[in-house]
Structures are given as structure tokens and as C-alpha cells.
Amino acid sequence: MKEKNSMMDSSSQFKEIMDVKELSKYLGIGKSKIYQLIREKKIPASKIGRQYRFSKSVIDSWLKENLITREELQYSLEKLFKKDKSK
């Protein structure tokens, strides 16, 4: 029973406002990838002074909005292969 509770509490261990290091841990990606996403304006971030901050609820919404469905992935792959064949 303890294992189930610890799994359910794992998302609550993250603060509502996170810095790059905390977001890296939350998303399971490297800090350099997060900075790349910031530079490309692909991830919602707030800059306070020289530091970036991320709202957990905004990041969760961003993740949901950026889901790639199986159909979208298939379409993207077909489009990619059509370009390669034409070369």
C-alpha cells in the first residue's frame, strides 16, 4: 500500500513554480534541452531577472496540448518519406 501512495505523491513533490533544474527533473530531460526549447520559444517560461521560472500547471497544460497522436505521427512520417523519395 505504501508503494501506491508514494507513486501517487510523486507529482506532488514538485513545486508549483520550478527553476530549470527542477523542471529538468520533472520532465526527465537535460537542462541543455530545456534551454534549447526556451531559445526556440517552444516551452512556456517566465524570465525573472536572469533566471527562468516555470509554472507546473502551465507546463502540464503545454504537455497536453503538444501531444502527438498516432495519426499525426503517421502523417508526418508519410510527408517526410515523400520528400526523401523526390530527391
N, C-alpha and C positions, 0 to 999 in steps of 0.2 A: 504494500500500500504506500510506503514511503517513496518508492521509485516513481509511482504515478504522480504523486504530489510534487516531487522535485521536477518532473518533466513539465507539468502544468505551470509551475512557478518560474521556469527558465526565462520566459519572455518578460516577466515582471521584474527580473533582476536588472533590466536596463532602465536607465533614467529616461524621463520624457524629453529632456534636452541632452544631446550627446555631442562630444567632440569627434574629431576624425578617428582617433584611436578607438573610442568606444563604438563608433559606427562600423569600423573595420571588424571589430569582434562580433557585433550584432549581425552584420551581413555575411561574415565569413570570407571577406575578400581583403586584399592588401591595401595599406594606406596609399600606396602609389596609384593604385587603380581608382581609389576614391578621388584623389587629386586630379587624375585624368578626367573623370566624369564631371568634376567641378569645372575644369577648364573648358570642356566641351559643352557646358551648360546642359548636361543630361541628368543631373540629380539636383533636387531642391535643397539649397543650402542658404544659410544666412551668414554674412560676414560681420563679425563684431570686432572692430579694430583690425588686427592682423590674423585673427583666428576664425575658423569656420565652426558653425553650430548647426545641428540637425534636429528637427522635431521628430520624435519617434512616430507620432501619429501621421505626420506628413509623409515620412519615409514609407510607412506601411501602406498608405494610400497610393503613393508613387509606385510601389512594388505591384500592387493590384492592377493599376492602370497599364503597366508595362508588361503584363503577361503576354506571352506569345502562345497563341492557340495552335493546335496541331495543323489546322487548315492554313493559318497564316505562315507557318513554318514551311509547309509543303509548297505553297505559292511562291515563297521567297526562294526556295531551292530550285523550283522549276524555272523561275525567272533567271536565276544565276546560271543554270546549266544551258539555257537558251543563248545567253550572251557568250559563253565559252565556245559553243558549237559554231557560232557565226564568225569567230576569229580564225 
